[in-house]
Amino acid sequence: MDLTAWAARQPEKVAVVDASGTALTYGQLEARSNRIAHLLRRLGLSAGDHLAVLSENTVDLFPIVWAAQRTGLLYTLVNWHLTADEAAYIVENCDARVLIASGRLAELAARLPAVERRLSFGAPVPGYDALEPLLADQPETPVEDQVEGYYMLYSSGTTGRPKGILPSLSAAPFGTGLSVDHLMADHFGFDAESVYLSPGPLYHAAPLGWSLGTMRSGGTVVLMDRFDAESALRLIEAHRVTHAQFVPTMFVRMLKLEPEVRSTYDLGSLRLVIHAAAPCPVDVKRRMIDWLGPILVEFYSGSEGVCFFMIDTATWLERPGSVGRSVLGTVHITDDEGHELPAGEVGQVWFGDVPPFAYHHDAEKTATAYDHRGWTTLGDLGHVDQDGFLYLSDRRTDLIVSGGVNIYPREVEDALIMHPEVADVAVVGLPDEDFGQRVHAVVTPAVGVAAGADLAERLTGYLRERIAGFKVPRTIAFGPIPRLPSGKILRRHLID
């Protein structure tokens, strides 16, 4: 688990490589992260202080992250897809004393707050000091007081301002590792032979945490700057990737590649394909299993760290649609009054017996995240079966109530997403005088497919064969679907 130990054992082994072939070895990563760690100490940062980083997916990000991790800092990777105001809010809210920004994001970086010290790497940024000259006289050996830090992530902000999820610093010696590092080794088989494909943005929990965890195990990270379906297959073949992690929208894009394109690439090195972040349509997952074999493992969790469910392929085939049983916390399903529901009934999903968490600088939101029993929720609806397997229905905030009947957007989306004329789809509830809400779909047509009334009629007919009539959208519009890079739909943008 100690980066220094891995660097001594395998200094020439690649720790991280990007799609262009730019790489850092373990020896290079150790030396550069140590130099940055000494600089952070010279700038006055000590364990518990906060660092903010604005960067695209690049191998140059990892020495910065490891420097923060080995000096006991809280550090936040700022979502560079946000507006300047939204990104500035995160930098201010997280109490960053130092901000390090990539020169490729100079326009956004120049509009961020003037914290105690602002540094840039890769290219100049107005108002920032260049990082490289400051490292010239820094040692390549570890600082004396190494302790584990922790990344402080912000929620996706799909329903409002992002919330900082404040972790507890353990003050454990560097090399102890974080909980996710041990989980990856114990439950997902990560070791020094692992090659992990990371296709998502590193400001999200899984791409960052699992990339660091791969290095903790002595493996290699293959980093994508953005997801492209065929590029992912090419990288799996080229680097003999053993572990890859995707979100369901990535599955859909890979499945919609022409069969002759998919069959071009040798994916035989894959030992495990992990997916999370959003519920996966049953049909999509079946097709992925048919293609890649019984190597899919799904997990359900949240940045708050209050639950962790997982399910392997064999178990999922016996219980299609489940996200598994809990390996962290106790699951409870309740009605709107908080009464616990029996197996099979849909309600709000709550978790008990879990580590506490807090939203940074927001005691009110922290308090409302728990009920009187100390249970907490991620806002999802679902049910458990008699054996404790969890099935998710939708987000409570996404639920459509039409004529007094609950309609789950995900069920409609899942029924439509693999239609050959559909590239993407989202379903929302719009105000309706008669029914309170009506089901409305926004569809992105596939390449070469003409949008219009004829397509809407074909899609409506297709849905009527697959779901109940009252769930079929009464109106269909055509256009792009606003999504986060994690695949989550920004439904509030659609409704607006």
N, C-alpha and C positions, 0 to 999 in steps of 0.2 A: 504493500500500500504506500510505500515511501518512494517518491519520485527520485530522490537522491540514490537510493539503493538500485532502482532500475537503471539509472544513468550509469552507475558504476558497473553493473552487470552486462548491459547491452548498449554502450554509448553510441554505436553506429546504427542501431535499429531505428527505423522511421516511427516516430510517435504519432505524427499527423501529416497527411498529404492532401492537397486539394485536387480539383478536377484537372487543373492545368499541369500538375506534376510538382508544384512547389511543395517542399517538405521541410520538416524539422525533425532531426533525430533526437533521441533521448538525451544525448550529451549536450546538444545545442539548447534544448528546452530547459534543461537543468541550469546551464550556465546563464542563459539570458534571464530566466525567471529569478535567479538569485541576484543578478545585478539590479533588476527592477525592484526586488524586495529591499535591497539596501537603500535604493533611492527613496522608496516610500518611507522608510524609517528616517532618512535624512530630512524629508519634508515634514516630519513631525507626526506621522501616522503611527498609531500603536494599536494593539489588539482591541477590537470593538469599534474602531473608527470606520468611517464609510467612504468607499471609493465608487465613483460612477464611471462607466465605460460606454462610449458610443462607437460601435464598430459593425461593419458588415461581417459576414462569415469569411474569415481569413485565418490562415495559420498564424499570422502575427498576433492574433488576439490571445492565443493560449499562454505565452510567457507572462502576459499581464495578469491573466486570470490566476495562473499558478502562483505568481508573486503575492497576490492578494490572499490566496488560499493558505499559503505557508506563513503569512504574517498575522493571521488571526483577524483579518478584516471582514466586515460585511461589504459585499460588493454587488452592484446592480448593473446589469447589462441593459442599456436603454433601447427600447424598440425604435429602430430608425425609420420604420414605416409611419410613425406618428407625425402629426403636425408639429410645428415648432412649439406651439403653446402646450400641447400635450407632453412633449418630451421635456420641456422646461419644467413643467409641473413635477415630473418624476425626479429630475435632478434636485429640485428644491425640497421635495417631500422626503427624499431619502437621506437628507442631511449630509450630502457628499461634501467632503473637505477638498478632495482632488477629483478632477474630471479629466479622463484621457480619451481623446477622440481620434478617429481615423481621418486622414486627410482626404479620403475619397468621399467623406460626408461633410466636407468643409462648410457647405452652405447651411446645413442644419446646425452644425457645431457652433458656427459664428453667432447663432441666435439663442444659445443656451446661457444660463446664468453665469455670472462671474463669481465662481467659488474661490476658495483660498488660492488654488493653483490649477491652471489649465494647461495640459500637455497634449501634443499631437504626435502621431507617428505616420510614417509613410509619405506624407506630403505636408507642406505648411498649411496652417489654419490661422486666419487673422485673429489676433488676441490670444494666441496660445504659444507656449514655449515648445520648441522641438524636443522630443524625448531623447533622441539618439545622443546628442552632445552631452547630456546630463549623465549618461550611462558610462561614458568613456573611462572614468576613474573608479567605477564601482567594482567591488570584488565579485568573483564568480562562485564563491563559496557561500553556504547558507548563513543567514543571520543567526545570531546566537539564541534568540528567544522564539524559535519557531513553534507556533501553535496553529491548530486548525481554524480556518475561517469558515465562511458560509456565504453562498449567494443569496441575496434577498431579491426575490422575484416580485413582479407586479402582475396582478390579474389582467386578463385580456382586455377588460374595459368594454365588453360587448353590451353592457346595460348601463354604463355610466363611467365616471372617472376610474382609472385603474387604482387598485388598492395594493399597497405594499404589504407583503406577508413577512412579518418579522420572525426570523428563526432564532433559536436559542444557541448561543455560542457555548461550546462545551469546554473550552480551554484545554482540550486534550492535545497531547504532543502531535506535531505534524507527522503524518504517516498513519495515524489511527484510522483515518477514513471517515466518511459520512455513511449514514444508513443505506443510501442508495448503492454505494460501492459494494457493501457486503451483500445486499440483495441481489445485485447483478452476478456476483460470483456464486452465491449459494443457490439461487433459483433459476438463473438463466445461463449458467455455464461459462461465464467470461473467465478467460485466463490469458496467459502470455501469447498463446497462439491465435487469439481472437482478432479479427479484422472487422471493424464496425463501420457501416455506412451511415453517416449522419446527414440526412437531406433537409432538415428543418433549420429555421433560424435559431442561433445560439442564445438569443434573449428569452427563449422559452425553456421551461423546466427540463423536459426530457432530452432535447438535443444537447443542452449544456451538461446536465448531470450525467448522462450516459456517456458522453464523450470523455469527460474527466474520469468517470469510472472505468472506462476502457483502458486509459493510461495508468490508472491505479493498479490494474491487473497486468500491465506490461504489454498490452496489445497495441494495435495500430488503428487510428481513426482516419477514415476516408471522408473528407469534408466536401459537401456540395455548397456552392454559393447560393443556388436557388434550385428548386426541384424541377427536373424535366424527366419525363417518363423514360424515354429511350436512353438518355444520358445515365440514368440510374442503373439500367441493365448493363450498359457498357462498362461502368465503373465496377459493378459486381464481378463481371468477367475478368476485367483487367487486373484487379487487385485481389482476386480470390476472396471476396468478402464472405465472412462466416455468419455475421449477425447484421441485420438491417432493421431499421425501425421506420415505420410509415404511419400516416393517418389515412382514413378511408378514402378521402378524395384522391390521394396518390394511387391507391389501389385502382380506383375507377379509371384514372388516366392511363395506367399501365395496361389494364384490361382492354381499353379501347384502342390500343395500338393494333395495327394490322397483324393477324396471326403470323405472317411470314417475317415480320419485324421481331416479334417476341421470340420466335424460334431461332433467330439468328444467333442469340447470345447463350453462352454456356453459364448456367446458374447453379451448376452442381456443387459449388463450394459452400452454398448456403446451408448452415446448420439450424438457424432459427430466424424467423421473420416475426418481428414484434410489432404490434399495432396498439394504438391508444388515442387519446385526445378527443375522440368523438365516437358515438356508436356506429358500428359497421353494419350496413344492410346485409341481411342474411344471404341474399342471392350473390352479392359481391364477394362475401367471404367464401361461399361454396366454390365460386369460380377460381378464387385465388388458391384454394386447397387443391382443386382439380389440376391446376397449372403447376404449382410448386411442390405439392405433396403435403404430408401431415406435419409441417414444421412451423405452423403459425401459433403464436402465443399472444393472447390479448391481455392487457391489464387496464384496470380502471382506477384512477386516483385523481388527486388534485394538488395544486401547488401548496395548498394549506397543510398537506401531509396528514390528513385526518382519516384516510382509508387507503387500502390497497387490496384490490381483488385481481385474481388472475385465473386464466383458463387455457389449457392446452387444446390441441386440435382434436384429439380423440374424445375428450370430455365434451368439447363444444358440439361435435357431431351427434352426441347423444342428447344434448340440450341446446339446440340451435337458438341463437339470440342472447344467450347468457353471457355475462362478463365474468362469471366465476364465483368462487367463494372467497370470503375475506381471509387475508393473511395478516391484517392489521385492523383491530377494532371489531366491534359488534354492530351488526346492521339491524336497524329498526325501520318498519314501514308504518306511517301514521296517517290518519285522516286529517281534515282541515282543523279539527279541534285538538289535535295532538294525541288522540287515542290510538293505541297500537292496533294494527290490522292483522288478520290471520294470513297465512300463506296463500298466495294466489290473487290477493286483492291489491289493486294499484293505489299507491299513496305517495307521500313525500318520503324520500330516503334520508334517514338520519344515522349517525354513527356515535356509538358510545365507547368508553374505555380506550380513548385515543389521546395522544400527546396534545397538550394545549397549544394554541397559536394565538397570535395577535395581529391585527392590522395596524401598521405603523401610523402613529399620530391620529388614531381614530378609535377612541375607547367606545364610542357609541356603536359603531359598526361591529366592533369586536364583541360587545355585549349581546347584540342582536343575532350574532352568529350561533349563539348557544340557546337552548331552551332551559327550563327550570330544572331539568334532570342532568344538565351538563352535556347533553347530546348536541351535536353540530351537524350541519348539512351543507352540501354543495349546490342545493337548489334543484336537484333532479327528482323526477317521478319514476316509480318503478314498483316491482313486486319481487318477492322471493318465493321459491318453490318449497316443497316440504323438506328438501335436503339442504336448504340454505343458499341455493344458487340465486344470484341476483340478475334480474332482467330490467333494463332501463326502458322507459317509455319516451320521455322527453324532459326538457327543462320546464319547471313550473311557469316561468315567465313566458315561455313560448306556447303554452297550452291555449287552444282555441275553444271557446265555449259558444256553440252555435245552437240556438233554440233549446238551451239547457243541457245540451249533450257535449261531453268532452271529446275533442278531436285532437289527435297528436300529429303535428306537422311531419315528424320524422316518418310516420307510417306511410304518408302520401309520398314523401320524397323517396323513400326506399323503393316504393312500387314503380317509380318513374325513372330513376336515375340510370338504369341500364337499357332504357329504350334506345334503339339505334339512332333516332333523330334528336336525342337530347344530349347536350354536352354537360349541362349543370342545371340544377333546379333548387328552388327554395320555396317554402310554403309559409304563409303568414295569415293571421286573422285581421281582417279589415272591418271597420264599423259597418253595421247593417241595421236599418230601422226596424225590420221585422224580426230578425234572429239574434240581434245583439252583435254578432260577428259573422262574417262569411269567410269561407275558405278561399284564399286567393293564392295562385301559383305564379311564380316568375321563372321562366324557362330560358336558358341560353341554348339556342339550337346548335346542333352539330354543324361542322364545317360543310358548306354546300347546301344546307337545308334552309328553305325560305320560311321566314316567320310569317304568321298571319292566321286567318280564320280557319283555313283548311288544316293547318298543323294543329291548331287548338282542338279542332273536332276529332282528329285522329288520336290525340293524346287523351282526350276525355273518354273516347270509346275504349281505348286501351285500359284506362284506369277502372272503368265500370266492370271490366271482366276480372278485376283483381282485388278491389276493395269495395266496401259498402257504399251505396249511392250517396248517402248523406256526407261522406268524407270526400267525395270527388269535388275538386275546385269548381266553384260557380263562375269564376273569372280566371283567365290566364293572360298574363302579359309576357312580353319577350324582351330580354336584355341581359346584361351582365349581372352576375351574382357577387355582391361584395363579401369577400371572405378575408379572414386573417390568414397569414402564411401557415398557421397551424391547421387550417381547414375549417375553422369555425365560421358559421354564417353570421354576418352583422345584420341581424333581423331588424334592429331599430332603424338602420339606414334604409332598408327596404320599405318599412312602414312609413318613415318620414317622406 
